[in-house]
Amino acid sequence: MTAAAEVDTFLRHLAIERGLSTNTISAYRRDLALYTAWLGDNGVTAMGDVTPDHISAFVRHLGTREEAPLTSSSIARVTSTVRGFHRFLLDEGEVETDAARDTRPPKLSARLPKAISIDQVERLLAATDGDSVQQLRDKALLELLYATGARVSEAVALNVDDVIDGDVVRLFGKGGKQRIVPVGRFAQAAIDAYLVRARPVLSPRGAATPALFLGLRGQRVSRQNAWLIIRGAAERAELDVEISPHTLRHSFATHLLTGGADVRVVQELLGHASVATTQIYTLVTVDTLRDMYTSAHPRAR
């Protein structure tokens, strides 16, 4: 079996047996295309011929190549993909040994999620105020993102029926895992206004779709469109910080923990498989407390 065929088999396994999302599968495909291309350039055409030295050389190449060397976090991601691929080949009997077993990705420094303040969130949300169809939709989308901590991909995948009784929403996370998240009063009002005054105007412009958030042509809003909506609101709000598609999710988690929410509850709301992923947000709040202590206590410095 060729390397390309083995990659396709692995990706089908991830999609069908492990239920990974389309976006995750696409990321795996890109990583493995990079890997198999490098193997081919170095004369390796069969996965059974790959040695630990090949993989070590590939990892070094990622960080030292002349054209766009990868960051440590990107190298760690690609290395993880390659390790999973080789483990799969061994389990399937396609190779006799796992050449990537002892390969370790570079150590990463702890990166704190980028959250914005409550005041900045309010300015961002206020930048969508207005009575136009587009403003009503944008307000509903951003209010929902901050109220639920949903990933942008989860929000745009919502259907109208996923908004249950107005005060909870059914989100589908990684691997299709479902979770129910409460929706606050402000988000409820924004979604109600959008459903009553905006979506009925947008829906007839395109083919019938159950999608909650619709574009101006009546189609489901894409992740890219959602990102443009967020960036446009940030520009109008004149925020002096960088805004990413995950900003409202990070801010949701940080503000809950700062307000005294239990980390296990926040884990459930975010849909994290491990509480360790959620606990990084506690570092953000500890840093805030440390800064306040240092600036306020007379004998702190």
Buried (B, 14 or more C-beta within 10 A) or exposed (E): BEBEEBBBBBBEBBBEEEEBBEEBBEBBBEBBEBBBEBBEEEEBEEBEEBEBEBBBEBBEBBEEEEEEEBEBEBBBBBBBBBBBBBBBBBEEEBBEEBBBEEBEBBEEEEEEBBBBEBEBBBBBBEBBEEEEBBBBBBBBBBBBBBBBBBBBBBBBBBBBEBBEEEEBBBBBBBEEEEBEBEBBEBBBBBBEBBBEBBBEBBBEEBEEEEBBBBBBEBBBBBBEBBBEBBEBBBEBBEBEEEBBBBBBBBBBBBBBBBEEEEBEEBBBBBBBEEEEEBBBBBEBBEEEEEEEEEEEEEEEE
